[in-house]
């Protein structure tokens, strides 16, 4: 209308500093399905490497995303066991995915699995490939150029003794297995890593423990790190500075920049440090 002045105020440009007072918190889920056991990412092709990954849970099965985590779909729910210990993707073929069932955390709430499963179509269908009595699969390592060569680290029965534990190897895609590292029917293997530049070189961590319903006896003299340079035919226990005595769980990782460098995280209970009257 004539004689009326309208004042307009221009909206300020977006300022990132406005978000600083906000904090994020986890909204769940908080039950067993929230316990992630492993994440696997394809090495190639480039698009899959950037946007696709698999997530396994203690009791929540296996989930896959192809859009960098915006959405997930369950890809293992048609199987009989949904406790996942490890997931591995063949470096030379992203369609070949292996799952080891039965989480290897030795908790009272750990559920046994029914061996290893294999998919050749990126998780759409699965076939069980044996090792059913291993119960708890800790790690799967796949040859960098030959997807038929696979190693499996198995903890075995959690509350009892059994012989299907240690490191197993297949050279025919899981049709048959050979037990290549075995300490005894009480000691399982909790971690396994392969040198991607020299795949006949592997390191395995054995775990000496006793799981009772009311107690976890964690550690013993048989926990250690073993090395093979001939694809599992012979193994040598590494010493030369590693702690001895009551050793618990060991975690292994190879430095990607130089796979001759191995890191080990060792749970070590020094009896001198825990004796009555000892400092600390």
C-alpha positions as CSV (number, residue, x, y, z in Angstrom):
1,X,0.0,0.0,0.0
2,X,1.1,3.5,-0.6
3,X,3.0,5.1,2.3
4,X,3.9,1.7,3.8
5,X,7.6,0.7,4.0
6,X,8.4,-3.0,4.2
7,X,11.7,-4.0,5.8
8,X,13.2,-7.4,4.8
9,X,16.1,-9.1,6.6
10,X,18.4,-11.3,4.6
11,X,19.0,-14.7,6.0
12,X,22.7,-15.1,7.2
13,X,24.8,-17.7,5.4
14,X,25.1,-21.1,7.1
15,X,27.7,-21.1,9.8
16,X,29.3,-24.4,10.8
17,X,30.0,-23.0,14.2
18,X,26.3,-23.2,15.0
19,X,26.6,-27.0,15.3
20,X,29.4,-26.9,17.8
21,X,27.1,-26.9,20.9
22,X,25.4,-30.1,19.7
23,X,26.8,-33.5,20.8
24,X,25.9,-37.0,19.5
25,X,24.9,-40.0,21.6
26,X,24.4,-43.6,20.8
27,X,20.7,-44.5,20.7
28,X,21.2,-48.3,20.5
29,X,20.6,-51.1,20.2
30,X,22.2,-52.0,23.5
31,X,21.6,-55.7,23.7
32,X,23.6,-58.6,22.3
33,X,23.1,-57.6,18.7
34,X,25.1,-54.4,19.5
35,X,28.3,-56.4,20.0
36,X,30.2,-56.2,16.7
37,X,32.6,-59.1,16.1
38,X,34.0,-58.1,12.7
39,X,33.9,-55.7,9.7
40,X,35.1,-56.7,6.3
41,X,35.7,-54.4,3.3
42,X,36.4,-55.6,-0.3
43,X,39.9,-54.7,-1.6
44,X,38.6,-54.2,-5.1
45,X,37.0,-53.0,-7.3
46,X,37.3,-49.3,-6.3
47,X,33.6,-48.7,-6.0
48,X,33.0,-51.7,-3.7
49,X,36.0,-50.7,-1.7
50,X,34.5,-47.3,-1.1
51,X,30.9,-48.2,-0.5
52,X,30.5,-51.8,0.4
53,X,31.2,-53.6,3.7
54,X,30.0,-56.4,5.9
55,X,29.4,-56.3,9.6
56,X,29.1,-59.4,11.8
57,X,27.6,-59.5,15.3
58,X,28.0,-61.9,18.2
59,X,24.4,-63.0,17.9
60,X,22.9,-60.6,15.3
61,X,24.0,-62.3,12.1
62,X,25.7,-60.7,9.1
63,X,24.7,-57.3,7.6
64,X,25.8,-55.7,4.3
65,X,25.8,-52.2,3.0
66,X,26.5,-51.1,-0.6
67,X,26.0,-47.3,0.1
68,X,28.7,-46.7,2.8
69,X,26.4,-47.5,5.7
70,X,23.3,-45.4,4.8
71,X,21.3,-48.6,4.8
72,X,22.0,-52.2,5.7
73,X,20.4,-55.5,4.8
74,X,20.7,-58.9,6.6
75,X,22.4,-61.4,4.4
76,X,22.8,-64.4,6.7
77,X,19.4,-64.8,8.4
78,X,18.5,-68.0,6.4
79,X,21.3,-69.9,8.2
80,X,20.9,-71.9,11.4
81,X,23.5,-70.0,13.5
82,X,23.6,-66.2,13.7
83,X,26.6,-66.0,16.1
84,X,29.4,-64.6,13.9
85,X,33.1,-64.9,14.8
86,X,34.7,-63.5,11.7
87,X,34.1,-62.3,8.2
88,X,36.6,-62.4,5.3
89,X,36.4,-61.3,1.7
90,X,38.8,-62.8,-0.9
91,X,41.2,-60.1,-2.0
92,X,41.2,-61.3,-5.6
93,X,37.4,-61.7,-5.9
94,X,34.9,-59.6,-3.9
95,X,32.1,-62.1,-4.6
96,X,33.8,-64.7,-2.4
97,X,32.9,-64.1,1.2
98,X,33.6,-66.5,4.1
99,X,31.9,-66.4,7.5
100,X,33.1,-68.2,10.6
101,X,30.3,-68.8,13.1
102,X,30.5,-68.8,16.8
103,X,32.0,-65.8,18.5
104,X,35.4,-66.3,20.0
105,X,35.2,-64.0,23.0
106,X,35.0,-66.8,25.6
107,X,32.2,-65.0,27.5
108,X,29.5,-66.9,29.4
109,X,27.2,-65.4,26.8
110,X,29.2,-66.7,23.8
111,X,27.2,-68.9,21.5
112,X,28.6,-71.8,19.6
113,X,28.5,-71.8,15.8
114,X,28.3,-74.6,13.2
115,X,31.5,-74.1,11.3
116,X,32.4,-72.0,8.3
117,X,30.1,-70.8,5.5
118,X,31.0,-69.6,2.0
119,X,29.3,-67.3,-0.5
120,X,30.4,-67.0,-4.1
121,X,27.8,-64.3,-5.0
122,X,28.6,-61.6,-2.5
123,X,26.3,-62.8,0.3
124,X,23.1,-63.7,-1.6
125,X,23.5,-67.4,-1.0
126,X,25.6,-69.5,1.3
127,X,27.0,-73.0,1.6
128,X,28.3,-74.5,4.8
129,X,31.9,-75.8,4.3
130,X,32.6,-77.9,7.4
131,X,34.4,-77.5,10.7
132,X,31.1,-77.8,12.5
133,X,32.7,-79.0,15.8
134,X,35.1,-76.0,16.0
135,X,32.2,-74.1,17.6
136,X,34.0,-70.7,17.8
137,X,35.9,-69.3,14.8
138,X,38.3,-66.5,15.6
139,X,39.8,-65.6,12.3
140,X,39.8,-66.4,8.6
141,X,42.7,-65.6,6.2
142,X,42.4,-65.9,2.5
143,X,45.3,-66.1,0.0
144,X,45.7,-62.8,-1.9
145,X,45.6,-64.2,-5.4
146,X,44.1,-67.7,-5.0
147,X,40.6,-67.6,-3.3
148,X,40.6,-71.5,-2.9
149,X,43.4,-71.3,-0.3
150,X,41.9,-70.4,3.0
151,X,43.1,-70.7,6.6
152,X,40.8,-70.8,9.6
153,X,41.7,-70.2,13.3
154,X,39.4,-72.1,15.6
155,X,39.0,-71.9,19.4
156,X,37.1,-75.2,19.7
157,X,34.6,-76.0,22.4
158,X,34.3,-73.3,25.1
159,X,33.4,-75.4,28.2
160,X,35.0,-78.7,27.2
161,X,37.9,-80.3,25.4
162,X,37.8,-81.3,21.7
163,X,40.2,-81.9,18.9
164,X,38.7,-79.7,16.2
165,X,40.6,-76.6,17.2
166,X,43.8,-74.9,16.0
167,X,44.5,-73.7,12.5
168,X,42.9,-75.4,9.5
169,X,43.8,-75.0,5.8
170,X,42.0,-75.8,2.6
171,X,43.5,-75.6,-0.9
172,X,40.3,-76.5,-2.8
173,X,37.8,-73.8,-1.6
174,X,36.7,-75.7,1.5
175,X,36.0,-79.1,0.0
176,X,38.5,-80.6,2.4
177,X,40.5,-79.3,5.4
178,X,43.8,-80.1,6.9
179,X,44.7,-79.3,10.5
180,X,48.0,-77.6,10.2
181,X,48.5,-76.2,13.8
182,X,47.4,-78.1,16.9
183,X,48.7,-77.8,20.4
184,X,46.3,-80.0,22.3
185,X,42.6,-80.5,22.8
186,X,42.4,-77.6,25.3
187,X,44.2,-74.9,23.4
188,X,42.6,-73.0,20.6
189,X,43.8,-70.3,18.2
190,X,42.5,-66.8,18.8
191,X,44.1,-64.8,16.0
192,X,45.7,-65.4,12.6
193,X,47.4,-63.0,10.1
194,X,48.9,-63.6,6.7
195,X,51.7,-61.7,5.0
196,X,50.0,-60.4,1.8
197,X,53.3,-60.1,0.0
198,X,54.5,-63.6,1.0
199,X,51.2,-65.6,1.7
200,X,53.1,-68.7,2.9
201,X,54.1,-66.6,5.9
202,X,51.5,-66.6,8.6
203,X,51.4,-65.9,12.3
204,X,49.0,-67.6,14.8
205,X,48.2,-66.8,18.4
206,X,47.2,-69.7,20.7
207,X,45.1,-69.0,23.7
208,X,45.4,-71.0,27.0
209,X,42.3,-70.5,29.1
210,X,39.6,-72.4,30.9
211,X,36.0,-71.3,30.7
212,X,33.9,-72.3,33.7
213,X,30.2,-71.3,34.3
214,X,31.2,-69.3,37.3
215,X,34.8,-68.3,36.5
216,X,37.2,-67.5,33.6
217,X,40.7,-68.9,34.2
218,X,42.5,-66.5,31.8
219,X,46.0,-67.4,30.7
220,X,48.6,-70.1,30.9
221,X,51.9,-71.2,29.5
222,X,50.5,-72.4,26.2
223,X,49.4,-69.0,25.0
224,X,51.9,-67.9,22.4
225,X,52.7,-66.7,18.9
226,X,53.6,-69.2,16.2
227,X,55.0,-68.6,12.7
228,X,55.1,-70.6,9.5
229,X,57.0,-69.8,6.4
230,X,55.8,-72.7,4.3
231,X,52.1,-72.3,4.2
232,X,51.4,-74.2,7.5
233,X,53.5,-77.3,7.0
234,X,55.8,-76.4,9.9
235,X,55.4,-73.9,12.7
236,X,57.8,-72.3,15.1
237,X,56.9,-70.8,18.4
238,X,58.3,-67.3,18.7
239,X,60.2,-66.3,21.9
240,X,63.2,-64.0,21.9
241,X,61.8,-61.3,24.2
242,X,58.1,-62.3,24.4
243,X,56.8,-62.8,28.0
244,X,56.6,-66.3,29.4
245,X,54.4,-67.7,32.1
246,X,50.7,-66.9,32.5
247,X,49.8,-65.4,29.2
248,X,46.2,-64.6,28.2
249,X,44.7,-63.5,25.0
250,X,47.0,-62.2,22.2
251,X,46.0,-60.0,19.3
252,X,48.0,-59.8,16.1
253,X,48.4,-57.3,13.3
254,X,50.9,-56.8,10.4
255,X,52.0,-53.3,9.5
256,X,50.7,-52.7,6.0
257,X,53.6,-50.6,5.0
258,X,56.1,-53.4,5.9
259,X,54.5,-56.8,6.6
260,X,57.8,-58.0,8.1
261,X,56.7,-55.9,11.1
262,X,54.3,-57.8,13.4
263,X,52.6,-56.2,16.4
264,X,51.2,-58.3,19.2
265,X,49.0,-57.2,22.1
266,X,49.6,-59.6,24.9
267,X,47.6,-60.1,28.1
268,X,50.3,-60.9,30.6
269,X,50.0,-61.5,34.4
270,X,53.4,-61.2,36.0
271,X,53.2,-63.2,39.3
272,X,55.8,-60.9,40.8
273,X,53.5,-57.9,40.2
274,X,50.4,-59.5,41.8
275,X,52.1,-61.2,44.8
276,X,50.9,-60.1,48.2
277,X,52.7,-56.9,49.2
278,X,54.0,-56.2,45.7
279,X,53.8,-52.6,44.6
280,X,51.1,-51.5,42.2
